[in-house]
């Protein structure tokens, strides 16, 4: 699934990938991505 809404995507997916400029920069379980500081700041607005 490709989804712009990171919060929604992490609720329904078991695994996630963060892309920047077309390259995978982070790959982990959805639970770990929700806890990742960079993901929280850049994509979850926290």
PDBQT receptor file of N, H, CA, C and O in Angstrom, charges set to zero:
ATOM      1  N   UNK A   1       0.842  -1.158   0.000  1.00  0.00    +0.000 N 
ATOM      2  CA  UNK A   1       0.000   0.000   0.000  1.00  0.00    +0.000 C 
ATOM      3  C   UNK A   1       0.897   1.233   0.000  1.00  0.00    +0.000 C 
ATOM      4  O   UNK A   1       1.893   1.281   0.721  1.00  0.00    +0.000 OA
ATOM      5  N   UNK A   2       0.551   2.198  -0.786  1.00  0.00    +0.000 N 
ATOM      6  H   UNK A   2      -0.258   2.158  -1.371  1.00  0.00    +0.000 HD
ATOM      7  CA  UNK A   2       1.207   3.507  -0.757  1.00  0.00    +0.000 C 
ATOM      8  C   UNK A   2       0.173   4.482  -0.224  1.00  0.00    +0.000 C 
ATOM      9  O   UNK A   2      -0.927   4.589  -0.766  1.00  0.00    +0.000 OA
ATOM     10  N   UNK A   3       0.526   5.190   0.832  1.00  0.00    +0.000 N 
ATOM     11  H   UNK A   3       1.420   5.103   1.272  1.00  0.00    +0.000 HD
ATOM     12  CA  UNK A   3      -0.444   6.058   1.493  1.00  0.00    +0.000 C 
ATOM     13  C   UNK A   3       0.248   7.312   1.999  1.00  0.00    +0.000 C 
ATOM     14  O   UNK A   3       1.308   7.234   2.620  1.00  0.00    +0.000 OA
ATOM     15  N   UNK A   4      -0.350   8.466   1.733  1.00  0.00    +0.000 N 
ATOM     16  H   UNK A   4      -1.211   8.529   1.228  1.00  0.00    +0.000 HD
ATOM     17  CA  UNK A   4       0.188   9.739   2.204  1.00  0.00    +0.000 C 
ATOM     18  C   UNK A   4      -0.087   9.962   3.693  1.00  0.00    +0.000 C 
ATOM     19  O   UNK A   4       0.660  10.676   4.363  1.00  0.00    +0.000 OA
ATOM     20  N   UNK A   5      -1.144   9.361   4.203  1.00  0.00    +0.000 N 
ATOM     21  H   UNK A   5      -1.751   8.782   3.659  1.00  0.00    +0.000 HD
ATOM     22  CA  UNK A   5      -1.511   9.517   5.608  1.00  0.00    +0.000 C 
ATOM     23  C   UNK A   5      -0.736   8.482   6.430  1.00  0.00    +0.000 C 
ATOM     24  O   UNK A   5      -1.161   7.334   6.558  1.00  0.00    +0.000 OA
ATOM     25  N   UNK A   6       0.403   8.902   6.982  1.00  0.00    +0.000 N 
ATOM     26  H   UNK A   6       0.748   9.835   6.878  1.00  0.00    +0.000 HD
ATOM     27  CA  UNK A   6       1.283   7.976   7.707  1.00  0.00    +0.000 C 
ATOM     28  C   UNK A   6       0.592   7.373   8.919  1.00  0.00    +0.000 C 
ATOM     29  O   UNK A   6       0.763   6.189   9.208  1.00  0.00    +0.000 OA
ATOM     30  N   UNK A   7      -0.182   8.174   9.624  1.00  0.00    +0.000 N 
ATOM     31  H   UNK A   7      -0.322   9.136   9.389  1.00  0.00    +0.000 HD
ATOM     32  CA  UNK A   7      -0.861   7.672  10.823  1.00  0.00    +0.000 C 
ATOM     33  C   UNK A   7      -1.816   6.525  10.462  1.00  0.00    +0.000 C 
ATOM     34  O   UNK A   7      -1.828   5.492  11.130  1.00  0.00    +0.000 OA
ATOM     35  N   UNK A   8      -2.605   6.711   9.415  1.00  0.00    +0.000 N 
ATOM     36  H   UNK A   8      -2.595   7.551   8.872  1.00  0.00    +0.000 HD
ATOM     37  CA  UNK A   8      -3.525   5.670   8.954  1.00  0.00    +0.000 C 
ATOM     38  C   UNK A   8      -2.758   4.441   8.476  1.00  0.00    +0.000 C 
ATOM     39  O   UNK A   8      -3.103   3.313   8.828  1.00  0.00    +0.000 OA
ATOM     40  N   UNK A   9      -1.735   4.656   7.684  1.00  0.00    +0.000 N 
ATOM     41  H   UNK A   9      -1.455   5.572   7.398  1.00  0.00    +0.000 HD
ATOM     42  CA  UNK A   9      -0.958   3.539   7.143  1.00  0.00    +0.000 C 
ATOM     43  C   UNK A   9      -0.353   2.694   8.257  1.00  0.00    +0.000 C 
ATOM     44  O   UNK A   9      -0.355   1.466   8.173  1.00  0.00    +0.000 OA
ATOM     45  N   UNK A  10       0.163   3.340   9.297  1.00  0.00    +0.000 N 
ATOM     46  H   UNK A  10       0.164   4.338   9.364  1.00  0.00    +0.000 HD
ATOM     47  CA  UNK A  10       0.787   2.594  10.392  1.00  0.00    +0.000 C 
ATOM     48  C   UNK A  10      -0.241   1.879  11.257  1.00  0.00    +0.000 C 
ATOM     49  O   UNK A  10       0.116   0.962  11.996  1.00  0.00    +0.000 OA
ATOM     50  N   UNK A  11      -1.506   2.277  11.184  1.00  0.00    +0.000 N 
ATOM     51  H   UNK A  11      -1.795   3.022  10.584  1.00  0.00    +0.000 HD
ATOM     52  CA  UNK A  11      -2.555   1.580  11.928  1.00  0.00    +0.000 C 
ATOM     53  C   UNK A  11      -2.954   0.278  11.247  1.00  0.00    +0.000 C 
ATOM     54  O   UNK A  11      -3.300  -0.690  11.924  1.00  0.00    +0.000 OA
ATOM     55  N   UNK A  12      -2.910   0.240   9.913  1.00  0.00    +0.000 N 
ATOM     56  H   UNK A  12      -2.629   1.027   9.364  1.00  0.00    +0.000 HD
ATOM     57  CA  UNK A  12      -3.399  -0.942   9.200  1.00  0.00    +0.000 C 
ATOM     58  C   UNK A  12      -2.287  -1.861   8.698  1.00  0.00    +0.000 C 
ATOM     59  O   UNK A  12      -2.541  -3.024   8.383  1.00  0.00    +0.000 OA
ATOM     60  N   UNK A  13      -1.073  -1.356   8.621  1.00  0.00    +0.000 N 
ATOM     61  H   UNK A  13      -0.867  -0.412   8.876  1.00  0.00    +0.000 HD
ATOM     62  CA  UNK A  13       0.036  -2.161   8.091  1.00  0.00    +0.000 C 
ATOM     63  C   UNK A  13       0.787  -2.850   9.224  1.00  0.00    +0.000 C 
ATOM     64  O   UNK A  13       0.791  -2.372  10.359  1.00  0.00    +0.000 OA
ATOM     65  N   UNK A  14       1.414  -3.963   8.911  1.00  0.00    +0.000 N 
ATOM     66  H   UNK A  14       1.411  -4.351   7.990  1.00  0.00    +0.000 HD
ATOM     67  CA  UNK A  14       2.269  -4.626   9.897  1.00  0.00    +0.000 C 
ATOM     68  C   UNK A  14       3.720  -4.189   9.736  1.00  0.00    +0.000 C 
ATOM     69  O   UNK A  14       4.523  -4.335  10.658  1.00  0.00    +0.000 OA
ATOM     70  N   UNK A  15       4.053  -3.655   8.570  1.00  0.00    +0.000 N 
ATOM     71  H   UNK A  15       3.400  -3.536   7.822  1.00  0.00    +0.000 HD
ATOM     72  CA  UNK A  15       5.418  -3.229   8.263  1.00  0.00    +0.000 C 
ATOM     73  C   UNK A  15       5.345  -1.946   7.448  1.00  0.00    +0.000 C 
ATOM     74  O   UNK A  15       4.371  -1.719   6.730  1.00  0.00    +0.000 OA
ATOM     75  N   UNK A  16       6.375  -1.103   7.557  1.00  0.00    +0.000 N 
ATOM     76  H   UNK A  16       7.166  -1.288   8.141  1.00  0.00    +0.000 HD
ATOM     77  CA  UNK A  16       6.379   0.143   6.806  1.00  0.00    +0.000 C 
ATOM     78  C   UNK A  16       7.755   0.480   6.273  1.00  0.00    +0.000 C 
ATOM     79  O   UNK A  16       8.774   0.000   6.768  1.00  0.00    +0.000 OA
ATOM     80  N   UNK A  17       7.757   1.314   5.253  1.00  0.00    +0.000 N 
ATOM     81  H   UNK A  17       6.928   1.703   4.850  1.00  0.00    +0.000 HD
ATOM     82  CA  UNK A  17       8.986   1.784   4.615  1.00  0.00    +0.000 C 
ATOM     83  C   UNK A  17       8.870   3.290   4.464  1.00  0.00    +0.000 C 
ATOM     84  O   UNK A  17       7.833   3.794   4.033  1.00  0.00    +0.000 OA
ATOM     85  N   UNK A  18       9.924   4.009   4.813  1.00  0.00    +0.000 N 
ATOM     86  H   UNK A  18      10.766   3.599   5.162  1.00  0.00    +0.000 HD
ATOM     87  CA  UNK A  18       9.955   5.458   4.650  1.00  0.00    +0.000 C 
ATOM     88  C   UNK A  18      10.820   5.755   3.435  1.00  0.00    +0.000 C 
ATOM     89  O   UNK A  18      11.974   5.336   3.360  1.00  0.00    +0.000 OA
ATOM     90  N   UNK A  19      10.241   6.490   2.477  1.00  0.00    +0.000 N 
ATOM     91  H   UNK A  19       9.302   6.831   2.538  1.00  0.00    +0.000 HD
ATOM     92  CA  UNK A  19      10.956   6.853   1.254  1.00  0.00    +0.000 C 
ATOM     93  C   UNK A  19      11.306   8.329   1.284  1.00  0.00    +0.000 C 
ATOM     94  O   UNK A  19      10.503   9.155   1.718  1.00  0.00    +0.000 OA
ATOM     95  N   UNK A  20      12.497   8.659   0.824  1.00  0.00    +0.000 N 
ATOM     96  H   UNK A  20      13.149   7.988   0.471  1.00  0.00    +0.000 HD
ATOM     97  CA  UNK A  20      12.903  10.043   0.623  1.00  0.00    +0.000 C 
ATOM     98  C   UNK A  20      13.592  10.108  -0.722  1.00  0.00    +0.000 C 
ATOM     99  O   UNK A  20      14.564   9.394  -0.967  1.00  0.00    +0.000 OA
ATOM    100  N   UNK A  21      13.091  10.960  -1.588  1.00  0.00    +0.000 N 
ATOM    101  H   UNK A  21      12.301  11.540  -1.389  1.00  0.00    +0.000 HD
ATOM    102  CA  UNK A  21      13.633  11.120  -2.949  1.00  0.00    +0.000 C 
ATOM    103  C   UNK A  21      13.701   9.786  -3.687  1.00  0.00    +0.000 C 
ATOM    104  O   UNK A  21      14.640   9.531  -4.442  1.00  0.00    +0.000 OA
ATOM    105  N   UNK A  22      12.699   8.940  -3.462  1.00  0.00    +0.000 N 
ATOM    106  H   UNK A  22      11.937   9.148  -2.849  1.00  0.00    +0.000 HD
ATOM    107  CA  UNK A  22      12.604   7.674  -4.170  1.00  0.00    +0.000 C 
ATOM    108  C   UNK A  22      13.443   6.544  -3.608  1.00  0.00    +0.000 C 
ATOM    109  O   UNK A  22      13.468   5.456  -4.181  1.00  0.00    +0.000 OA
ATOM    110  N   UNK A  23      14.129   6.776  -2.500  1.00  0.00    +0.000 N 
ATOM    111  H   UNK A  23      14.108   7.661  -2.034  1.00  0.00    +0.000 HD
ATOM    112  CA  UNK A  23      14.965   5.737  -1.886  1.00  0.00    +0.000 C 
ATOM    113  C   UNK A  23      14.415   5.363  -0.513  1.00  0.00    +0.000 C 
ATOM    114  O   UNK A  23      13.928   6.220   0.224  1.00  0.00    +0.000 OA
ATOM    115  N   UNK A  24      14.497   4.083  -0.177  1.00  0.00    +0.000 N 
ATOM    116  H   UNK A  24      14.893   3.386  -0.776  1.00  0.00    +0.000 HD
ATOM    117  CA  UNK A  24      14.083   3.620   1.145  1.00  0.00    +0.000 C 
ATOM    118  C   UNK A  24      15.148   4.054   2.153  1.00  0.00    +0.000 C 
ATOM    119  O   UNK A  24      16.312   3.669   2.042  1.00  0.00    +0.000 OA
ATOM    120  N   UNK A  25      14.741   4.855   3.134  1.00  0.00    +0.000 N 
ATOM    121  H   UNK A  25      13.795   5.167   3.224  1.00  0.00    +0.000 HD
ATOM    122  CA  UNK A  25      15.678   5.316   4.158  1.00  0.00    +0.000 C 
ATOM    123  C   UNK A  25      15.414   4.662   5.511  1.00  0.00    +0.000 C 
ATOM    124  O   UNK A  25      16.235   4.755   6.424  1.00  0.00    +0.000 OA
ATOM    125  N   UNK A  26      14.255   3.995   5.636  1.00  0.00    +0.000 N 
ATOM    126  H   UNK A  26      13.588   3.919   4.895  1.00  0.00    +0.000 HD
ATOM    127  CA  UNK A  26      13.912   3.340   6.884  1.00  0.00    +0.000 C 
ATOM    128  C   UNK A  26      12.909   2.237   6.594  1.00  0.00    +0.000 C 
ATOM    129  O   UNK A  26      11.964   2.429   5.828  1.00  0.00    +0.000 OA
ATOM    130  N   UNK A  27      13.119   1.086   7.206  1.00  0.00    +0.000 N 
ATOM    131  H   UNK A  27      13.886   0.930   7.828  1.00  0.00    +0.000 HD
ATOM    132  CA  UNK A  27      12.229  -0.056   7.041  1.00  0.00    +0.000 C 
ATOM    133  C   UNK A  27      12.124  -0.754   8.389  1.00  0.00    +0.000 C 
ATOM    134  O   UNK A  27      13.140  -1.092   8.997  1.00  0.00    +0.000 OA
ATOM    135  N   UNK A  28      10.885  -0.972   8.863  1.00  0.00    +0.000 N 
ATOM    136  H   UNK A  28      10.060  -0.697   8.370  1.00  0.00    +0.000 HD
ATOM    137  CA  UNK A  28      10.720  -1.594  10.176  1.00  0.00    +0.000 C 
ATOM    138  C   UNK A  28       9.266  -2.011  10.346  1.00  0.00    +0.000 C 
ATOM    139  O   UNK A  28       8.440  -1.805   9.457  1.00  0.00    +0.000 OA
ATOM    140  N   UNK A  29       8.967  -2.598  11.494  1.00  0.00    +0.000 N 
ATOM    141  H   UNK A  29       9.638  -2.766  12.216  1.00  0.00    +0.000 HD
ATOM    142  CA  UNK A  29       7.578  -2.924  11.795  1.00  0.00    +0.000 C 
ATOM    143  C   UNK A  29       6.816  -1.621  12.029  1.00  0.00    +0.000 C 
ATOM    144  O   UNK A  29       7.409  -0.596  12.366  1.00  0.00    +0.000 OA
ATOM    145  N   UNK A  30       5.513  -1.670  11.849  1.00  0.00    +0.000 N 
ATOM    146  H   UNK A  30       5.031  -2.502  11.575  1.00  0.00    +0.000 HD
ATOM    147  CA  UNK A  30       4.692  -0.481  12.067  1.00  0.00    +0.000 C 
ATOM    148  C   UNK A  30       4.820  -0.001  13.508  1.00  0.00    +0.000 C 
ATOM    149  O   UNK A  30       4.889   1.203  13.757  1.00  0.00    +0.000 OA
ATOM    150  N   UNK A  31       4.852  -0.920  14.448  1.00  0.00    +0.000 N 
ATOM    151  H   UNK A  31       4.796  -1.898  14.246  1.00  0.00    +0.000 HD
ATOM    152  CA  UNK A  31       4.977  -0.542  15.859  1.00  0.00    +0.000 C 
ATOM    153  C   UNK A  31       6.276   0.201  16.119  1.00  0.00    +0.000 C 
ATOM    154  O   UNK A  31       6.275   1.212  16.822  1.00  0.00    +0.000 OA
ATOM    155  N   UNK A  32       7.383  -0.277  15.567  1.00  0.00    +0.000 N 
ATOM    156  H   UNK A  32       7.384  -1.098  14.996  1.00  0.00    +0.000 HD
ATOM    157  CA  UNK A  32       8.666   0.405  15.761  1.00  0.00    +0.000 C 
ATOM    158  C   UNK A  32       8.702   1.746  15.046  1.00  0.00    +0.000 C 
ATOM    159  O   UNK A  32       9.280   2.704  15.560  1.00  0.00    +0.000 OA
ATOM    160  N   UNK A  33       8.096   1.828  13.871  1.00  0.00    +0.000 N 
ATOM    161  H   UNK A  33       7.628   1.050  13.453  1.00  0.00    +0.000 HD
ATOM    162  CA  UNK A  33       8.073   3.102  13.152  1.00  0.00    +0.000 C 
ATOM    163  C   UNK A  33       7.283   4.150  13.932  1.00  0.00    +0.000 C 
ATOM    164  O   UNK A  33       7.651   5.325  13.931  1.00  0.00    +0.000 OA
ATOM    165  N   UNK A  34       6.200   3.738  14.597  1.00  0.00    +0.000 N 
ATOM    166  H   UNK A  34       5.902   2.784  14.598  1.00  0.00    +0.000 HD
ATOM    167  CA  UNK A  34       5.412   4.671  15.407  1.00  0.00    +0.000 C 
ATOM    168  C   UNK A  34       6.232   5.242  16.558  1.00  0.00    +0.000 C 
ATOM    169  O   UNK A  34       5.966   6.353  17.016  1.00  0.00    +0.000 OA
ATOM    170  N   UNK A  35       7.222   4.497  17.026  1.00  0.00    +0.000 N 
ATOM    171  H   UNK A  35       7.439   3.594  16.654  1.00  0.00    +0.000 HD
ATOM    172  CA  UNK A  35       8.068   4.922  18.144  1.00  0.00    +0.000 C 
ATOM    173  C   UNK A  35       9.313   5.676  17.683  1.00  0.00    +0.000 C 
ATOM    174  O   UNK A  35       9.994   6.292  18.503  1.00  0.00    +0.000 OA
ATOM    175  N   UNK A  36       9.620   5.641  16.400  1.00  0.00    +0.000 N 
ATOM    176  H   UNK A  36       9.067   5.141  15.734  1.00  0.00    +0.000 HD
ATOM    177  CA  UNK A  36      10.833   6.255  15.862  1.00  0.00    +0.000 C 
ATOM    178  C   UNK A  36      10.727   7.780  15.906  1.00  0.00    +0.000 C 
ATOM    179  O   UNK A  36       9.761   8.356  15.407  1.00  0.00    +0.000 OA
ATOM    180  N   UNK A  37      11.722   8.424  16.505  1.00  0.00    +0.000 N 
ATOM    181  H   UNK A  37      12.507   7.955  16.911  1.00  0.00    +0.000 HD
ATOM    182  CA  UNK A  37      11.679   9.881  16.691  1.00  0.00    +0.000 C 
ATOM    183  C   UNK A  37      11.580  10.636  15.369  1.00  0.00    +0.000 C 
ATOM    184  O   UNK A  37      10.807  11.588  15.264  1.00  0.00    +0.000 OA
ATOM    185  N   UNK A  38      12.344  10.230  14.365  1.00  0.00    +0.000 N 
ATOM    186  H   UNK A  38      12.972   9.457  14.450  1.00  0.00    +0.000 HD
ATOM    187  CA  UNK A  38      12.314  10.911  13.065  1.00  0.00    +0.000 C 
ATOM    188  C   UNK A  38      10.937  10.764  12.415  1.00  0.00    +0.000 C 
ATOM    189  O   UNK A  38      10.414  11.727  11.855  1.00  0.00    +0.000 OA
ATOM    190  N   UNK A  39      10.358   9.591  12.484  1.00  0.00    +0.000 N 
ATOM    191  H   UNK A  39      10.783   8.809  12.939  1.00  0.00    +0.000 HD
ATOM    192  CA  UNK A  39       9.027   9.352  11.916  1.00  0.00    +0.000 C 
ATOM    193  C   UNK A  39       7.993  10.183  12.665  1.00  0.00    +0.000 C 
ATOM    194  O   UNK A  39       7.125  10.802  12.049  1.00  0.00    +0.000 OA
ATOM    195  N   UNK A  40       8.083  10.197  13.978  1.00  0.00    +0.000 N 
ATOM    196  H   UNK A  40       8.787   9.695  14.478  1.00  0.00    +0.000 HD
ATOM    197  CA  UNK A  40       7.119  10.960  14.789  1.00  0.00    +0.000 C 
ATOM    198  C   UNK A  40       7.159  12.442  14.452  1.00  0.00    +0.000 C 
ATOM    199  O   UNK A  40       6.113  13.077  14.322  1.00  0.00    +0.000 OA
ATOM    200  N   UNK A  41       8.355  12.998  14.309  1.00  0.00    +0.000 N 
ATOM    201  H   UNK A  41       9.205  12.482  14.414  1.00  0.00    +0.000 HD
ATOM    202  CA  UNK A  41       8.485  14.432  14.026  1.00  0.00    +0.000 C 
ATOM    203  C   UNK A  41       8.113  14.773  12.585  1.00  0.00    +0.000 C 
ATOM    204  O   UNK A  41       7.357  15.713  12.342  1.00  0.00    +0.000 OA
ATOM    205  N   UNK A  42       8.642  14.012  11.634  1.00  0.00    +0.000 N 
ATOM    206  H   UNK A  42       9.256  13.248  11.831  1.00  0.00    +0.000 HD
ATOM    207  CA  UNK A  42       8.481  14.359  10.218  1.00  0.00    +0.000 C 
ATOM    208  C   UNK A  42       7.134  13.943   9.632  1.00  0.00    +0.000 C 
ATOM    209  O   UNK A  42       6.602  14.632   8.761  1.00  0.00    +0.000 OA
ATOM    210  N   UNK A  43       6.575  12.822  10.102  1.00  0.00    +0.000 N 
ATOM    211  H   UNK A  43       7.007  12.263  10.810  1.00  0.00    +0.000 HD
ATOM    212  CA  UNK A  43       5.393  12.279   9.440  1.00  0.00    +0.000 C 
ATOM    213  C   UNK A  43       4.144  12.220  10.313  1.00  0.00    +0.000 C 
ATOM    214  O   UNK A  43       3.030  12.142   9.795  1.00  0.00    +0.000 OA
ATOM    215  N   UNK A  44       4.321  12.258  11.632  1.00  0.00    +0.000 N 
ATOM    216  H   UNK A  44       5.226  12.321  12.052  1.00  0.00    +0.000 HD
ATOM    217  CA  UNK A  44       3.164  12.164  12.518  1.00  0.00    +0.000 C 
ATOM    218  C   UNK A  44       2.867  13.476  13.233  1.00  0.00    +0.000 C 
ATOM    219  O   UNK A  44       1.899  13.562  13.988  1.00  0.00    +0.000 OA
ATOM    220  N   UNK A  45       3.687  14.496  13.004  1.00  0.00    +0.000 N 
ATOM    221  H   UNK A  45       4.474  14.425  12.391  1.00  0.00    +0.000 HD
ATOM    222  CA  UNK A  45       3.445  15.812  13.578  1.00  0.00    +0.000 C 
ATOM    223  C   UNK A  45       3.544  15.871  15.087  1.00  0.00    +0.000 C 
ATOM    224  O   UNK A  45       2.828  16.635  15.734  1.00  0.00    +0.000 OA
ATOM    225  N   UNK A  46       4.419  15.074  15.641  1.00  0.00    +0.000 N 
ATOM    226  H   UNK A  46       5.001  14.453  15.115  1.00  0.00    +0.000 HD
ATOM    227  CA  UNK A  46       4.561  15.062  17.116  1.00  0.00    +0.000 C 
ATOM    228  C   UNK A  46       5.876  15.662  17.536  1.00  0.00    +0.000 C 
ATOM    229  O   UNK A  46       6.168  15.736  18.730  1.00  0.00    +0.000 OA
TER     230      UNK A  46
